[in-house]
């Protein structure tokens, strides 16, 4: 958290600095640009007044400036004098924008940008009483050149700002997180921390008390369980799904010639007989397994029963909706209408109804997608050893989802056709309806999967499966009804 606060503080400081530099430089550039333009106008007015009172060329020859350029023109655009170049070698300026404006309105102005020199040249012209035109020009650097010229200064400012921001951000972040790092979670209400943390601390205290109560309850139940099983003459062994021993009472320890140290070890390390191994696998698969063994001159009956939580394994749910997501990527119906292209009229002229055409496209999608999806699901459920009820419900859900994928994709294909194409790949890979159908299928699968897992925490898993099946059945019915009525009409009207 300290690093996050540190990075955020430095980032905010740097962002504010850069924004300030951009705003300040933009404002200064605009301001000094206006000042330069006004100076050009004033200089032109002074020069024009001087030209009117004396010999123009003699006056201009006395002016020397590296910042300004003065050009004197006849009314026809011929250059009479220029302070930077030979007038005789210069081209006619009659078509220059500022010259035309001056001849027409008395004054004129324009600007031209040089991409080579990265500068902007301003031109101001005024018509004199004798009909000639006096033009004054000056170069103005662009914002890019200004940034480049000030780059070293800007980098120095940014470096200093980063150093100061880093120092201040480090101190501030440590100061903010110090009360959090020193919280006493064993006694939340005794902490002298931020007032904003009071609700969190009260919640932590409440949860701590709940955890303590649950631990005491579990400890008491564990002790009761040990006392009950210790007095049993029958052997009792608890193992998890992987066959690891969770508990073994003294009677079972005597049978297997072991002690309490075997807890946490696989059952097969205590008893390597194949009969116990087969019985354990039977219990995992079918829920019950039994075998008889002779040990120390006595015959023992071993009964093994599987203990299930809510009758469902989370892996079956995850497998089912993984198959749903993968099946949703097989989008045969979406581009099927667009692939007809300009030959759609041939399909419309056949002696079949539009609904029969749409149904044929649906049947093709089901024939290609449904069998592989069910085969993948069956293989996965066999590996997970899922109960037959869960396997049946999972198969029905995959089947309904494949129908939904086909119907929803065909709806989008009819509603968003794309007939003008040059390549069939463009219809499939560059069609917005294909991407939309893929996102819809994934979203539906994700929502249903999460919904089943969450709902299974409050109701039996079979009820959660049935709720998902009901939602998919309603969606399938609505999609097929739309295709049979409005979809068929749309296809006929295309």
C-alpha positions as CSV (number, residue, x, y, z in Angstrom):
1,X,0.0,0.0,0.0
2,X,2.9,2.3,0.7
3,X,4.3,1.8,-2.8
4,X,0.9,2.4,-4.3
5,X,0.4,5.7,-2.4
6,X,4.0,6.7,-3.3
7,X,3.4,6.0,-7.0
8,X,0.0,7.7,-7.1
9,X,1.4,10.8,-5.4
10,X,4.4,11.1,-7.7
11,X,2.1,10.5,-10.7
12,X,-0.3,13.2,-9.6
13,X,2.6,15.7,-9.1
14,X,4.1,14.9,-12.5
15,X,0.7,15.2,-14.2
16,X,0.0,18.6,-12.5
17,X,3.5,19.8,-13.5
18,X,3.2,18.8,-17.1
19,X,-0.3,20.3,-17.4
20,X,0.9,23.5,-15.8
21,X,3.9,23.7,-18.3
22,X,1.6,23.1,-21.2
23,X,-0.9,25.8,-20.1
24,X,1.7,28.3,-19.2
25,X,3.7,27.9,-22.4
26,X,0.5,28.0,-24.5
27,X,-0.6,31.2,-22.7
28,X,2.8,32.8,-23.1
29,X,3.2,31.8,-26.7
30,X,-0.2,33.3,-27.5
31,X,0.5,36.5,-25.5
32,X,3.9,37.2,-27.1
33,X,2.5,36.4,-30.5
34,X,-0.1,39.1,-30.1
35,X,2.6,41.5,-28.8
36,X,4.8,40.8,-31.9
37,X,1.8,41.3,-34.2
38,X,1.0,44.6,-32.6
39,X,4.7,45.7,-32.9
40,X,4.7,44.8,-36.6
41,X,1.6,47.0,-37.1
42,X,3.2,49.9,-35.2
43,X,6.5,49.6,-37.0
44,X,4.7,49.5,-40.3
45,X,2.7,52.7,-39.4
46,X,6.0,54.5,-38.5
47,X,7.7,53.4,-41.7
48,X,4.7,54.4,-43.8
49,X,4.6,57.9,-42.2
50,X,8.3,58.3,-42.9
51,X,7.9,57.2,-46.5
52,X,5.2,59.8,-47.1
53,X,7.4,62.7,-45.8
54,X,10.6,62.0,-47.8
55,X,12.5,60.0,-50.4
56,X,11.3,56.5,-49.8
57,X,14.3,54.5,-51.1
58,X,16.8,56.7,-49.3
59,X,14.8,56.2,-46.1
60,X,14.6,52.5,-46.5
61,X,18.3,52.2,-47.2
62,X,19.1,53.5,-43.8
63,X,17.1,50.8,-42.0
64,X,18.9,47.7,-40.9
65,X,17.3,45.0,-38.7
66,X,17.8,41.3,-38.3
67,X,14.2,40.9,-37.0
68,X,12.2,42.7,-39.7
69,X,12.2,42.8,-43.5
70,X,10.8,45.7,-45.4
71,X,9.7,45.5,-49.0
72,X,8.5,48.4,-51.2
73,X,6.2,47.5,-54.1
74,X,4.6,49.3,-57.1
75,X,0.8,48.9,-57.5
76,X,1.5,46.2,-60.2
77,X,3.5,44.1,-57.8
78,X,7.0,45.0,-59.0
79,X,9.5,45.2,-56.2
80,X,11.1,48.6,-55.9
81,X,13.3,48.0,-52.8
82,X,13.9,45.1,-50.3
83,X,16.1,45.3,-47.2
84,X,17.1,41.6,-47.4
85,X,17.4,40.9,-51.2
86,X,18.1,42.5,-54.6
87,X,14.8,44.0,-55.8
88,X,15.6,43.4,-59.4
89,X,16.0,39.7,-58.9
90,X,12.7,39.3,-56.9
91,X,9.5,38.0,-58.5
92,X,6.3,40.0,-58.9
93,X,4.3,40.2,-55.6
94,X,1.0,41.2,-57.1
95,X,-0.6,37.9,-56.2
96,X,0.5,37.9,-52.6
97,X,-2.5,37.9,-50.3
98,X,-1.3,40.8,-48.1
99,X,-0.5,42.9,-51.2
100,X,-3.9,42.3,-52.7
101,X,-5.7,43.2,-49.5
102,X,-3.6,46.4,-49.1
103,X,-4.4,47.5,-52.7
104,X,-8.1,46.8,-52.1
105,X,-8.6,47.8,-48.4
106,X,-5.6,50.0,-47.6
107,X,-4.1,47.4,-45.3
108,X,-3.5,43.7,-45.5
109,X,-2.0,40.9,-43.5
110,X,-1.2,37.2,-44.0
111,X,1.1,34.4,-42.6
112,X,2.9,31.5,-44.2
113,X,4.3,28.4,-42.5
114,X,7.6,26.8,-43.4
115,X,7.7,23.1,-42.7
116,X,11.4,23.0,-43.4
117,X,12.4,25.8,-41.0
118,X,9.6,25.1,-38.5
119,X,8.7,28.8,-38.4
120,X,5.8,31.0,-39.2
121,X,6.3,34.3,-41.2
122,X,3.9,37.2,-40.6
123,X,3.3,39.8,-43.3
124,X,1.7,43.2,-42.9
125,X,1.2,45.6,-45.8
126,X,-0.1,49.2,-46.2
127,X,-1.0,51.2,-49.3
128,X,0.8,54.6,-49.5
129,X,-0.8,57.8,-50.9
130,X,1.2,57.5,-54.1
131,X,-0.3,54.0,-54.8
132,X,2.7,52.0,-53.8
133,X,2.6,49.3,-51.1
134,X,4.9,49.0,-48.1
135,X,5.2,45.6,-46.6
136,X,6.8,44.6,-43.3
137,X,7.5,40.9,-42.4
138,X,9.0,39.0,-39.4
139,X,9.5,35.4,-38.5
140,X,7.9,33.8,-35.6
141,X,9.0,30.4,-34.2
142,X,6.3,27.7,-33.8
143,X,5.4,26.0,-30.6
144,X,7.5,22.9,-31.6
145,X,10.7,25.0,-32.0
146,X,9.9,26.8,-28.7
147,X,9.7,23.5,-26.9
148,X,12.9,22.2,-28.4
149,X,14.7,25.4,-27.5
150,X,13.5,25.1,-23.9
151,X,13.8,21.3,-23.7
152,X,16.9,21.4,-21.4
153,X,15.2,23.8,-19.0
154,X,12.0,21.8,-19.0
155,X,13.8,18.5,-18.3
156,X,15.7,20.2,-15.5
157,X,12.4,21.4,-13.9
158,X,10.8,17.9,-14.3
159,X,13.9,16.3,-12.8
160,X,13.8,18.6,-9.8
161,X,10.0,18.2,-9.4
162,X,10.4,14.4,-9.5
163,X,13.1,14.4,-6.9
164,X,11.0,16.7,-4.6
165,X,7.9,14.7,-5.3
166,X,9.7,11.4,-4.5
167,X,11.0,12.7,-1.2
168,X,7.7,14.2,-0.2
169,X,5.6,11.3,-1.4
170,X,7.8,8.8,0.5
171,X,7.3,10.7,3.7
172,X,3.6,11.2,3.2
173,X,3.0,7.5,2.2
174,X,4.9,6.2,5.2
175,X,3.1,8.6,7.5
176,X,-0.3,7.5,6.1
177,X,0.4,3.8,6.3
178,X,2.2,3.8,9.7
179,X,-1.1,3.6,11.7
180,X,-2.3,0.8,9.4
181,X,0.9,-1.2,9.7
182,X,0.7,-1.0,13.5
183,X,-2.9,-2.2,13.9
184,X,-3.4,-4.7,16.6
185,X,-5.8,-7.2,14.9
186,X,-6.2,-9.2,18.1
187,X,-7.8,-6.2,19.8
188,X,-9.2,-4.0,17.0
189,X,-11.1,-1.6,19.2
190,X,-8.0,-0.7,21.2
191,X,-6.2,0.8,18.2
192,X,-5.7,4.6,18.0
193,X,-6.1,4.9,14.2
194,X,-8.0,7.0,11.7
195,X,-11.6,7.8,12.5
196,X,-12.5,6.5,9.0
197,X,-11.2,3.0,10.0
198,X,-13.7,2.8,12.9
199,X,-16.4,0.8,10.9
200,X,-13.6,-1.6,9.7
201,X,-12.3,-2.1,13.2
202,X,-15.7,-2.8,14.6
203,X,-16.3,-5.3,11.8
204,X,-12.9,-7.0,12.5
205,X,-13.8,-7.2,16.2
206,X,-17.2,-8.8,15.4
207,X,-15.5,-11.3,13.0
208,X,-12.8,-12.1,15.6
209,X,-15.5,-12.9,18.1
210,X,-17.3,-15.1,15.6
211,X,-14.1,-16.9,14.7
212,X,-13.3,-17.5,18.3
213,X,-16.9,-18.9,18.9
214,X,-16.6,-21.1,15.8
215,X,-13.2,-22.4,16.9
216,X,-14.5,-23.2,20.4
217,X,-17.5,-24.9,18.8
218,X,-15.3,-26.9,16.5
219,X,-12.9,-27.8,19.3
220,X,-15.8,-29.0,21.4
221,X,-17.2,-31.1,18.6
222,X,-13.8,-32.5,17.8
223,X,-13.4,-33.5,21.4
224,X,-16.9,-35.0,21.6
225,X,-16.2,-36.9,18.3
226,X,-12.9,-38.3,19.7
227,X,-14.5,-39.3,22.9
228,X,-17.3,-41.1,21.1
229,X,-15.1,-42.9,18.6
230,X,-12.5,-43.8,21.2
231,X,-15.1,-45.8,23.1
232,X,-16.3,-47.6,20.0
233,X,-15.4,-51.3,19.6
234,X,-15.8,-50.9,15.8
235,X,-13.0,-49.3,13.8
236,X,-13.8,-45.9,12.2
237,X,-11.6,-44.2,9.6
238,X,-12.3,-40.9,7.8
239,X,-10.6,-40.2,4.5
240,X,-10.9,-37.4,2.0
241,X,-11.4,-37.6,-1.8
242,X,-7.8,-38.3,-2.3
243,X,-7.7,-41.2,0.1
244,X,-5.8,-39.3,2.8
245,X,-6.6,-40.3,6.4
246,X,-8.4,-37.5,8.3
247,X,-9.2,-39.5,11.5
248,X,-8.8,-43.0,12.9
249,X,-10.1,-44.2,16.2
250,X,-8.2,-46.6,18.5
251,X,-10.1,-49.7,17.4
252,X,-9.2,-49.0,13.8
253,X,-5.6,-48.4,14.8
254,X,-5.5,-51.8,16.5
255,X,-6.8,-53.5,13.4
256,X,-4.3,-51.8,11.0
257,X,-1.4,-52.1,13.6
258,X,-0.7,-48.3,13.5
259,X,-1.2,-45.3,15.8
260,X,-2.5,-41.7,15.6
261,X,0.7,-40.6,13.6
262,X,-1.0,-42.1,10.4
263,X,-3.4,-39.1,10.2
264,X,-2.5,-37.1,7.1
265,X,-1.0,-40.1,5.3
266,X,-2.7,-42.1,2.4
267,X,-4.8,-45.0,3.6
268,X,-3.0,-47.3,1.2
269,X,0.3,-46.7,3.2
270,X,-1.5,-48.2,6.2
271,X,-3.3,-51.1,4.4
272,X,-1.8,-52.1,1.0
273,X,-4.3,-54.9,0.3
274,X,-6.0,-54.7,-3.0
275,X,-9.4,-55.6,-1.4
276,X,-9.4,-52.3,0.6
277,X,-8.2,-50.4,-2.4
278,X,-11.0,-51.7,-4.6
279,X,-13.6,-51.1,-1.9
280,X,-12.4,-47.5,-1.5
281,X,-12.7,-46.9,-5.3
282,X,-16.2,-48.4,-5.3
283,X,-17.2,-46.1,-2.5
284,X,-15.9,-43.1,-4.4
285,X,-17.7,-44.1,-7.6
286,X,-21.0,-45.5,-6.4
287,X,-21.2,-44.2,-2.9
288,X,-20.7,-47.5,-1.1
289,X,-18.1,-50.2,-1.0
290,X,-17.5,-53.3,1.2
291,X,-15.0,-56.1,1.5
292,X,-14.0,-58.9,4.0
293,X,-10.5,-59.5,5.3
294,X,-8.9,-61.9,7.7
295,X,-6.3,-60.4,10.0
296,X,-4.7,-62.0,13.1
297,X,-7.0,-65.0,12.9
298,X,-10.2,-62.9,12.8
299,X,-12.4,-62.0,9.9
300,X,-13.3,-58.3,9.5
301,X,-16.1,-56.7,7.5
302,X,-15.1,-53.3,6.0
303,X,-18.0,-51.0,5.0
304,X,-17.1,-47.8,3.2
305,X,-19.6,-45.0,2.5
306,X,-19.0,-41.8,0.5
307,X,-20.0,-38.6,2.3
308,X,-21.1,-35.9,-0.2
309,X,-21.8,-32.2,0.4
310,X,-25.1,-31.3,-1.3
311,X,-24.7,-34.2,-3.7
312,X,-22.6,-32.2,-6.2
313,X,-18.9,-31.7,-7.1
314,X,-17.9,-28.2,-8.1
315,X,-15.7,-29.7,-10.9
316,X,-18.8,-30.9,-12.7
317,X,-20.2,-27.4,-12.8
318,X,-17.0,-25.9,-14.0
319,X,-16.6,-28.6,-16.7
320,X,-20.1,-28.1,-18.0
321,X,-19.8,-24.4,-18.5
322,X,-16.3,-24.8,-19.9
323,X,-17.9,-27.0,-22.6
324,X,-20.6,-24.3,-23.0
325,X,-18.0,-21.5,-23.5
326,X,-16.1,-23.6,-26.1
327,X,-19.2,-24.6,-28.0
328,X,-20.2,-21.0,-28.1
329,X,-17.2,-20.2,-30.3
330,X,-18.5,-22.4,-33.1
331,X,-20.6,-19.7,-34.9
332,X,-22.0,-21.4,-38.0
333,X,-25.3,-19.6,-38.2
334,X,-24.1,-16.0,-37.8
335,X,-22.4,-15.6,-41.2
336,X,-24.7,-18.1,-43.0
337,X,-27.1,-15.4,-44.3
338,X,-24.3,-13.0,-45.3
339,X,-22.5,-15.8,-47.2
340,X,-25.5,-16.1,-49.5
341,X,-24.3,-12.7,-50.9
342,X,-25.9,-11.4,-54.0
343,X,-27.3,-14.9,-54.8
344,X,-29.8,-14.6,-52.0
345,X,-32.6,-14.1,-54.5
346,X,-32.0,-17.7,-55.7
347,X,-32.6,-18.9,-52.2
348,X,-35.8,-16.8,-51.9
349,X,-37.1,-18.1,-55.2
350,X,-37.0,-21.8,-54.0
351,X,-40.3,-23.5,-53.3
352,X,-39.7,-23.5,-49.6
353,X,-40.8,-21.1,-46.8
354,X,-38.3,-18.7,-45.2
355,X,-38.7,-20.6,-41.9
356,X,-37.6,-23.8,-43.6
357,X,-34.5,-22.1,-44.8
358,X,-33.7,-20.8,-41.3
359,X,-34.5,-24.2,-39.7
360,X,-32.1,-25.9,-42.1
361,X,-29.3,-23.5,-41.0
362,X,-30.2,-24.3,-37.4
363,X,-30.1,-28.1,-38.0
364,X,-26.7,-27.8,-39.6
365,X,-25.3,-26.0,-36.6
366,X,-26.7,-28.5,-34.2
367,X,-25.4,-31.4,-36.3
368,X,-21.9,-30.1,-36.3
369,X,-21.7,-28.7,-32.8
370,X,-23.9,-30.8,-30.4
371,X,-22.3,-34.3,-30.8
372,X,-18.7,-33.1,-30.1
373,X,-19.8,-30.9,-27.2
374,X,-21.7,-33.8,-25.5
375,X,-18.8,-36.2,-26.2
376,X,-16.3,-33.8,-24.5
377,X,-18.7,-33.3,-21.6
378,X,-19.2,-37.1,-21.1
379,X,-15.5,-37.8,-21.1
380,X,-14.9,-35.0,-18.5
381,X,-17.8,-36.2,-16.2
382,X,-16.4,-39.8,-16.4
383,X,-13.0,-38.6,-15.2
384,X,-14.7,-36.6,-12.4
385,X,-16.9,-39.5,-11.4
386,X,-19.9,-37.2,-11.3
387,X,-23.3,-38.7,-10.2
388,X,-25.7,-39.8,-13.0
389,X,-28.2,-37.1,-12.1
390,X,-25.6,-34.3,-12.4
391,X,-24.4,-35.8,-15.7
392,X,-28.0,-35.9,-17.1
393,X,-28.7,-32.3,-16.1
394,X,-25.3,-31.1,-17.4
395,X,-26.0,-32.8,-20.8
396,X,-29.4,-31.1,-21.0
397,X,-27.9,-27.8,-20.2
398,X,-25.2,-28.1,-22.9
399,X,-27.8,-29.1,-25.5
400,X,-30.0,-26.2,-24.6
401,X,-27.0,-23.8,-24.8
402,X,-26.0,-25.1,-28.2
403,X,-29.6,-24.4,-29.4
404,X,-29.4,-20.9,-27.9
405,X,-26.0,-20.3,-29.6
406,X,-27.4,-21.4,-33.0
407,X,-30.7,-19.4,-32.6
408,X,-29.0,-16.2,-31.2
409,X,-26.4,-16.3,-34.0
410,X,-29.0,-16.7,-36.7
411,X,-30.9,-13.8,-35.2
412,X,-27.9,-11.6,-35.5
413,X,-27.1,-12.9,-39.0
414,X,-30.6,-12.0,-40.2
415,X,-30.7,-8.6,-38.4
416,X,-27.2,-7.5,-39.4
417,X,-26.5,-9.1,-42.9
418,X,-23.4,-8.1,-44.9
419,X,-23.9,-8.9,-48.6
420,X,-21.3,-6.7,-50.2
421,X,-18.0,-8.6,-49.8
422,X,-15.1,-9.7,-51.9
423,X,-13.9,-12.6,-49.8
424,X,-15.7,-15.2,-47.7
425,X,-13.1,-14.7,-45.0
426,X,-14.2,-11.1,-44.6
427,X,-17.7,-12.1,-43.8
428,X,-16.5,-14.4,-41.1
429,X,-13.5,-12.5,-39.6
430,X,-14.5,-8.9,-40.2
431,X,-18.2,-9.1,-39.5
432,X,-19.4,-7.2,-36.4
433,X,-22.3,-9.6,-35.9
434,X,-19.8,-12.5,-35.5
435,X,-17.9,-10.7,-32.7
436,X,-21.2,-9.7,-31.1
437,X,-22.5,-13.2,-31.1
438,X,-19.2,-14.5,-29.6
439,X,-19.4,-12.0,-26.8
440,X,-23.1,-12.8,-26.1
441,X,-22.4,-16.5,-26.0
442,X,-19.5,-16.1,-23.6
443,X,-21.4,-13.7,-21.4
444,X,-24.4,-16.0,-21.2
445,X,-22.2,-19.0,-20.3
446,X,-20.3,-17.1,-17.7
447,X,-23.4,-15.7,-16.0
448,X,-25.1,-19.1,-15.9
449,X,-22.0,-20.8,-14.5
450,X,-21.5,-18.3,-11.8
451,X,-25.2,-18.3,-11.1
452,X,-25.3,-22.1,-10.6
453,X,-22.3,-22.0,-8.3
454,X,-23.7,-19.2,-6.2
455,X,-27.2,-20.6,-6.1
456,X,-25.9,-24.0,-5.0
457,X,-24.7,-22.4,-1.8
458,X,-28.3,-21.8,-0.7
459,X,-30.4,-24.5,-2.4
460,X,-29.8,-28.1,-3.5
461,X,-27.5,-28.3,-6.5
462,X,-30.2,-30.0,-8.5
463,X,-32.4,-27.0,-8.0
464,X,-29.6,-24.7,-9.2
465,X,-29.2,-26.9,-12.4
466,X,-33.0,-26.8,-13.0
467,X,-33.1,-23.0,-12.6
468,X,-30.3,-22.6,-15.3
469,X,-32.2,-25.1,-17.5
470,X,-35.4,-23.1,-17.2
471,X,-33.7,-19.8,-18.1
472,X,-32.0,-21.4,-21.1
473,X,-35.3,-23.0,-22.2
474,X,-37.1,-19.7,-22.1
475,X,-34.3,-18.0,-24.0
476,X,-34.4,-20.8,-26.7
477,X,-38.1,-20.5,-27.0
478,X,-38.1,-16.7,-27.4
479,X,-35.2,-16.9,-30.0
480,X,-36.9,-19.6,-32.1
481,X,-40.3,-17.8,-32.0
482,X,-38.6,-14.6,-33.2
483,X,-36.9,-16.5,-36.1
484,X,-40.2,-18.2,-37.1
485,X,-42.1,-15.0,-37.2
486,X,-40.1,-11.8,-37.6
487,X,-36.9,-13.5,-38.7
488,X,-38.6,-15.3,-41.6
489,X,-40.2,-12.0,-42.7
490,X,-36.8,-10.2,-42.6
491,X,-35.2,-12.9,-44.6
492,X,-37.9,-12.7,-47.2
493,X,-37.5,-8.9,-47.4
494,X,-33.7,-8.9,-47.8
